[in-house]
């Protein structure tokens, strides 16, 4: 289940679905190769890849699901299928965002990218620098979004021991920082930087919107206000991670024929500016600038950890208040985007609704066709969150 088979031309790699990202990265590093993996070493390849998959290579190549050329899987009728655009185009479409509703993936054949050690890490900033960091993050999301060698995200996190907030930016940034982990290293080692302590309880929720410094700050301010009554809960550690979905990643999804996730954008996704300057070549010797809508979207992950089951209700209430107030803020600003990254969504959210009506109809029709006995439905043998039926 953790096999690695590199193609003779080194352009593709067949990976067992039992990999976590650390074993994937470290296995490929022996060949000076990598693939579209995520940022936390302990995350499993299977759920990461079928849910979409943000990667440091996404600005150049798209999400992980846009770089999977073939799935080997066990269908609900217990037969084995090799699914690609030629053999099973419908199943290939739905596995890119459709989650665990169609079968069990045993192998992924993914794009292999030549890569040795890279320069990366994170910068830590105090809360007093928040305005400057937000502006720089906005500029990286919009003005510099065409630099496909750059990838970053940042977190705004509460430190219970200090009763204060901090900001950490990974990977490219240009402000004097209080501390950093910058170095030249392997992706497998960078992945261990993001591993949280074992144990504890955890909850996610997500919002997507068009880039805006004001909304970035507003969503952080909502968290500051809402956590005050419960900030003494044992092990309480909430944070917001802001991850741009870059324009190039949206284009890559379309160039691969689209996917069940139905990602649509007129610019980058997360926070927002509706216009930004793009350089357009009009001849070999000249270029001009024009105002067009930004194609990058900020995707915000609300994530909190706590120790005790007795505090579940208080934490769930916090998450719900933050989510509802954040959606109200993005709606009031006219910048809400319906697409939700399914790997960041809470069980109370419906990410499939953001895939679009046509895609949702196609997903459910294909599931009924391949799984007539309902093995992978909410009442079948393989249950869990985000079921279509």
C-alpha positions in Angstrom: 0.0 0.0 0.0 3.0 2.3 0.2 4.6 1.2 -3.1 6.4 3.7 -5.5 6.8 2.9 -9.2 8.6 5.6 -11.2 7.9 5.5 -15.0 10.9 5.0 -17.3 10.6 8.6 -18.6 10.3 9.9 -15.0 7.1 11.9 -15.9 4.7 9.8 -13.8 4.8 7.8 -10.6 2.4 5.1 -9.4 1.7 5.4 -5.7 0.0 3.0 -3.2 -2.9 4.8 -1.5 -1.5 3.8 1.9 1.1 6.6 1.8 1.2 9.5 4.2 2.8 12.5 2.7 6.0 12.0 4.6 6.5 8.5 3.1 5.5 9.8 -0.3 8.0 12.6 -0.3 10.9 10.7 1.3 10.4 7.8 -1.2 10.4 10.1 -4.2 13.4 12.2 -2.9 15.6 9.1 -3.6 14.9 9.8 -7.3 15.2 13.6 -7.0 11.5 13.7 -7.8 8.3 15.0 -6.1 4.6 15.2 -6.8 1.7 17.4 -5.9 1.7 16.7 -2.1 0.5 18.8 0.8 2.2 20.6 3.6 1.7 18.3 6.6 3.7 15.1 6.7 1.2 13.0 8.6 -1.8 13.5 6.2 -2.9 10.5 4.2 -2.5 10.5 0.5 -5.9 9.0 -0.2 -8.2 11.6 1.4 -5.9 14.4 0.5 -5.8 13.5 -3.3 -9.5 12.7 -3.8 -10.6 15.8 -1.9 -8.5 18.2 -4.2 -5.1 18.7 -2.6 -3.4 22.1 -2.1 0.3 21.9 -2.9 3.3 24.2 -3.0 3.3 23.2 -6.7 -0.3 24.2 -7.3 0.4 27.7 -8.7 2.3 25.9 -11.6 0.3 22.6 -11.9 -3.0 23.0 -10.2 -4.4 20.9 -7.3 -3.3 17.4 -6.7 -6.5 16.0 -8.3 -5.5 17.8 -11.5 -2.3 15.8 -11.6 -3.7 12.3 -11.2 -3.7 10.5 -14.5 -5.1 7.2 -13.4 -6.8 5.6 -10.4 -6.7 1.9 -9.7 -9.7 1.0 -7.5 -12.0 -1.6 -6.2 -15.6 -0.8 -7.3 -18.7 -1.5 -5.1 -19.2 -4.8 -6.9 -15.7 -5.9 -5.8 -14.2 -5.7 -9.3 -10.9 -3.9 -10.0 -10.9 -1.0 -12.5 -8.2 1.2 -13.9 -9.8 4.6 -14.3 -8.5 7.3 -16.6 -9.9 9.8 -19.1 -9.9 7.1 -21.9 -11.2 4.0 -20.0 -13.8 5.3 -17.7 -14.2 9.1 -18.3 -17.3 9.4 -16.0 -15.5 7.8 -13.0 -12.4 9.8 -13.8 -14.5 13.0 -13.6 -16.2 12.1 -10.3 -13.1 10.9 -8.4 -11.7 14.4 -8.8 -13.6 15.9 -5.9 -16.3 13.3 -5.4 -14.7 11.8 -2.3 -15.3 8.2 -1.0 -18.6 7.6 -2.8 -17.6 5.4 -5.7 -15.1 2.8 -4.5 -11.8 2.2 -2.8 -8.7 3.6 -4.5 -5.7 1.3 -4.2 -3.2 3.2 -6.4 -2.8 6.7 -7.9 -0.7 7.4 -11.0 0.4 11.1 -10.6 2.6 13.6 -12.2 6.3 13.4 -11.3 8.1 16.7 -11.0 12.0 16.9 -11.0 13.0 18.5 -7.7 15.8 18.3 -5.2 16.0 20.3 -2.0 14.1 23.5 -1.9 14.2 26.8 0.0 11.3 27.2 2.4 10.0 27.4 5.9 8.0 30.0 7.8 8.2 33.4 9.4 6.6 34.2 12.8 5.2 37.7 13.5 3.6 39.2 16.5 0.0 40.4 16.3 1.2 44.0 16.2 2.4 43.5 12.6 -1.0 42.2 11.4 -1.8 45.1 9.1 1.5 44.9 7.3 1.3 41.1 7.0 -2.3 41.2 5.6 -1.3 43.8 3.0 1.7 41.8 1.9 -0.4 38.6 1.7 -3.0 40.4 -0.4 -0.3 41.6 -2.8 1.2 38.1 -3.1 -2.3 36.8 -3.8 -3.1 39.4 -6.5 -0.3 41.4 -7.9 2.3 38.6 -7.8 -0.1 35.7 -8.6 1.5 35.1 -12.0 4.8 34.0 -10.4 4.1 30.3 -10.5 7.3 29.4 -8.6 5.9 31.1 -5.5 3.5 29.5 -3.0 2.4 30.6 0.4 -0.2 30.5 3.1 -0.5 32.1 6.5 -2.0 31.3 9.8 -3.5 33.6 12.5 -3.5 31.6 15.7 -4.4 32.1 19.4 -1.7 31.2 21.9 -3.4 30.3 25.2 -0.2 30.5 27.2 0.3 34.1 26.2 -3.3 35.1 25.8 -2.3 36.7 22.5 -2.4 36.0 18.7 0.5 35.4 16.3 0.9 35.2 12.6 3.0 32.6 10.7 3.7 32.9 7.0 4.9 30.0 4.9 6.9 30.2 2.6 7.8 33.5 0.8 7.6 36.8 2.6 9.6 40.1 2.9 9.1 41.6 6.3 11.5 41.5 9.3 10.3 38.6 11.4 10.6 37.7 15.0 11.7 34.1 14.2 11.8 31.8 11.2 12.5 28.2 10.1 13.9 29.1 6.7 16.4 26.7 5.2 17.2 24.6 2.2 15.7 21.1 2.9 13.7 18.2 1.6 9.9 18.5 1.4 9.6 15.5 3.7 11.3 17.5 6.5 9.2 20.7 5.8 6.2 18.5 6.2 7.1 17.6 9.7 7.0 21.3 10.7 3.3 21.3 10.4 2.5 18.2 12.5 0.4 19.0 15.6 0.9 17.2 18.9 -0.8 13.9 19.2 -4.1 13.4 21.0 -6.7 16.0 21.6 -9.9 16.8 19.7 -10.1 18.7 16.4 -12.7 20.6 14.3 -12.6 22.2 10.8 -14.7 24.7 8.9 -14.1 26.8 5.8 -15.1 29.9 3.8 -14.1 30.9 0.3 -14.2 34.5 -1.0 -12.5 36.9 -3.3 -9.3 38.6 -2.1 -9.7 41.5 0.4 -7.5 42.8 3.1 -10.6 44.1 4.9 -12.2 40.6 4.9 -9.0 38.9 6.0 -9.0 41.2 9.0 -12.7 41.0 9.6 -12.7 37.2 9.8 -9.8 37.3 12.2 -11.5 40.0 14.4 -14.6 37.7 14.6 -12.4 34.9 15.9 -10.9 37.3 18.5 -14.3 38.3 19.7 -15.9 34.9 19.7 -13.2 33.0 21.6 -13.1 35.3 24.6 -15.8 33.5 26.7 -14.1 30.1 26.3 -10.4 30.8 25.9 -9.5 29.1 29.2 -10.8 25.7 27.9 -8.1 23.1 28.4 -5.8 22.7 25.3 -7.7 25.3 23.4 -5.7 26.3 20.3 -7.8 27.9 17.5 -6.3 29.3 14.3 -7.3 30.5 10.8 -5.1 29.4 7.8 -5.5 31.5 4.7 -4.6 29.5 1.5 -4.9 31.1 -1.9 -6.4 29.0 -4.7 -4.3 30.5 -7.5 -5.6 31.4 -11.0 -3.1 29.0 -12.6 -4.6 26.2 -10.5 -8.1 27.0 -11.7 -6.8 27.0 -15.3 -5.1 23.7 -14.8 -8.3 22.2 -13.6 -10.1 23.3 -16.7 -7.3 22.2 -19.0 -7.6 18.7 -17.6 -11.3 18.7 -18.7 -12.8 20.0 -15.4 -13.7 17.9 -12.4 -16.5 17.1 -10.1 -15.4 19.9 -7.8 -16.6 22.4 -10.4 -14.0 25.0 -9.5 -14.9 28.3 -11.2 -13.3 31.7 -10.7 -12.6 35.0 -12.4 -9.4 35.4 -10.5 -7.6 34.1 -7.4 -9.7 32.8 -4.5 -9.5 33.6 -0.7 -9.8 37.2 0.3 -10.3 39.8 -2.4 -9.8 42.6 -4.8 -11.9 42.5 -7.9 -9.4 44.1 -10.1 -5.6 43.9 -10.5 -3.1 44.7 -13.1 -2.1 42.0 -15.5 0.7 42.3 -18.1 -0.6 41.3 -21.6 1.9 40.8 -24.4 0.6 42.5 -27.6 3.7 41.9 -29.6 7.2 40.4 -29.2 8.5 43.8 -28.2 5.8 45.5 -26.2 3.2 44.9 -23.5 0.4 46.9 -21.9 -1.5 46.7 -18.6 -5.2 46.5 -18.3 -7.6 46.1 -15.4 -9.2 42.6 -15.2 -10.9 40.7 -12.5 -8.6 38.8 -10.1 -8.8 35.0 -10.5 -7.3 33.9 -7.2 -9.6 32.9 -4.3 -8.6 32.9 -0.6 -9.7 29.6 1.1 -9.9 30.0 4.9 -9.5 27.0 7.2 -10.9 27.5 10.7 -9.1 24.9 12.8 -9.2 24.4 16.6 -7.9 21.8 19.0 -9.0 21.1 22.6 -8.6 18.4 25.2 -11.8 17.3 26.7 -15.1 15.9 25.4 -17.0 17.9 27.9 -16.1 21.1 26.0 -17.4 19.8 22.6 -20.6 21.8 22.7 -18.8 25.0 23.5 -16.3 24.5 20.7 -19.0 23.5 18.2 -20.9 26.7 19.1 -17.8 28.8 18.6 -17.2 27.3 15.2 -20.8 27.8 14.2 -20.8 31.5 15.3 -17.5 32.2 13.6 -18.8 30.5 10.4 -22.1 32.3 10.3 -20.7 35.7 11.1 -17.9 35.2 8.5 -20.4 34.3 5.8 -22.5 37.3 6.7 -19.4 39.5 6.3 -18.4 38.0 3.0 -22.0 38.2 1.7 -22.3 41.9 2.8 -19.1 42.7 0.9 -20.4 40.9 -2.2 -17.4 38.6 -2.2 -18.6 35.2 -1.1 -17.6 32.3 -3.5 -19.8 29.2 -3.4 -17.0 26.7 -3.8 -15.8 25.1 -0.6 -12.6 23.0 -0.3 -14.0 19.7 0.9 -10.9 18.7 2.9 -11.4 21.9 5.0 -15.2 21.7 5.5 -17.0 20.8 8.7 -19.5 18.0 8.8 -22.2 20.7 9.2 -21.3 22.2 5.8 -22.4 21.0 2.3 -19.4 21.3 0.0 -21.2 19.4 -2.8 -23.7 22.3 -3.1 -20.8 24.5 -4.2 -19.9 22.1 -7.1 -22.8 23.4 -9.2 -26.2 21.8 -9.9 -25.1 20.0 -13.1 -22.1 18.5 -11.4 -24.1 17.4 -8.4 -26.7 15.7 -10.7 -23.9 13.9 -12.6 -22.2 12.8 -9.3 -25.4 11.3 -7.9 -26.4 9.6 -11.3 -22.9 8.0 -11.6 -23.0 6.8 -8.0 -26.4 5.2 -8.5 -25.1 3.5 -11.6 -21.9 2.1 -10.1 -23.3 1.4 -6.6 -26.9 0.2 -7.0 -26.8 -1.6 -3.6 -25.7 1.6 -1.8 -22.5 0.3 -0.3 -20.9 3.7 -0.3 -24.0 5.7 0.7 -24.8 7.3 4.1 -26.8 4.1 5.0 -24.3 1.6 3.5 -21.1 -0.1 4.7 -18.8 2.9 3.9 -20.4 5.9 5.7 -18.8 9.0 7.1 -19.0 12.6 6.1 -19.9 14.1 2.7 -22.1 11.4 1.2 -24.1 12.1 -2.0 -26.9 9.6 -1.1 
